[in-house]
Amino acid sequence: MALMDTNTVILKYLTTASAATNPLLALIKTGMVTRIYCPRAPENAALPNVTFFTRGGKSDPDVVHIFSPSVQFDCWADNPIKAREVYRTLYDALQGVGNAQVVVNGVTCYITKAREEVQGQDLVDEIPGYFRVLAFFQVTVRDNL
């Protein structure tokens, strides 16, 4: 059993949902470019955007097909109100997800649940004009076995 790349599953889920069902994409997508990055945005990336990475989590050797990473999300914008709006739409995209099917490299996976661990925290970056809201979610993913 190979360890599943949960970051790839989460990225695929967030970037392939339609804008009609995921208003997050309407905020952070320009043309063909979706500004969701893992683990960080490239230098001079356009705002607003979302960055995320796995900061920890749980695994169970007796249940090898289920992974529960704790994921840090940073919602970036050029003002604090917009950063908060990006956070709220990210929250809507994740909170309450149940058995969302995601196919990565021909393997079907499911995000069985996502729950917010820590509510969004408003932060001001050291770089002038960059604001972010920091939030943590536990995302449970299982493969199709």
N, C-alpha and C positions, 0 to 999 in steps of 0.2 A: 504494500500500500504506500503510494507516494503521498507526501504532504501536499495538500491543496494550497495554492496561492490565493489566499482569501482577498488580498489587495486587488488582484486582477478581477476576481468575481465582483467585488464591490464597485470597482471602476466600470466594469462592463454594465452592471445594473444601472448605475447612475447616468451613464452616457448613452444608453440605448432606449431608455424609456421615452415615450413620445412627449412632446411639449404639452399636449393636451392633458395628459395624466400626470405630468411632472413639471410644474411651472418653474422648477429650478433651471431647466434647460433654457427656457425663455429668457432668463436673466443672464446666463453666463455662456450662451452660445452665439457665435457670430459666424454666419455662413456655415462652413463645414468644420469650424474649429470650436470644440467644446472645451471650456477652460476649467476642467477638473484635472488636477495633477496629483500624482503619487510618486515620491513622497513630498516633493516641493515644486513650486512653479519655476519655469526657466527664467533667467534674468530678463528683466523688462517685460514680463508677461502683462497682457492687458488686464485691467480690472473691470468689473468684479470677477473673482475667480474663487475656486475652492481647492484647498490642498488637504491631503489626508495621509495618514500612515498608521500602521498597527503599533501600538505602544505596549502591548502585553495581551493577556487573556488566559483562557483555560483550554486544556485538552485533557482527554480521558483515555488512557490506554485500553480500557475495556470497550469504549465506543469510538472506534477509529475513524468513522466516517462523518463525525460531527465536530466542528471547530467553532470556538466562541472567542474571537479576538476582541480586545478593547481597542477602539479606533479613535484617534484624535482627528478632528476636523477643524480646519481654520477657514473661515469665510471672510474673504478679503474684499475691500472696496476703497474708494477714494474719499468716503465720508462715513461717519458712524451709523447714520440712518440706513444707508444702502447696505452696509455690512450686516446690520441686523435683519434687513429684508432677505438677504441671501441666506442667513442662518435659518430664518423662519421657513423658507421654501425647502431648504435641506431637511429640516425637521419633518415637514410634511411628506417629503419623498421617502424618508426612512421609518418614521414612527408608525408602528402598526403593520409593517410589511409582514406578510405571512405566505410562505411557500411561493415566493417569486422565482420563477424559473429563469436561469441564466446559463447560456451555453458558451463555454470557453474552450477553444481548440477541440471542438467536437465532443466535449464532455459536458453532460447536463448536470448542473448544480442547482441548489435551491437556497435562497436566503429564507430561512424558516421564521426568523424574527429579528427585529432590531429594536432596541430600547435605549433611550437616552440615559446615560449614567450621571452626567453632570450637565446642568442647563448652561446655555450659552453665556459666556463671560465677555463683556466688552473690553477690548484692549486697544491701546494706541501703540503703534510700532515706532521704533526709533527713527525710521525714515519718514520725513514729513509727507503728508498726503496719503499715508497707508493706515487703514484702520481694519481691525479684524474682530470677529467674534469666535471664541474658542469653545468647542463643545466635545464631549466624549460620548460615544455610543458603543454598546455591546451588540455585535452582529453575530448571529448564529447561522452558520452555513453548513450544509451537508451535501455530499456528493450523491450520485444516483445508485450507489450500491447498497 
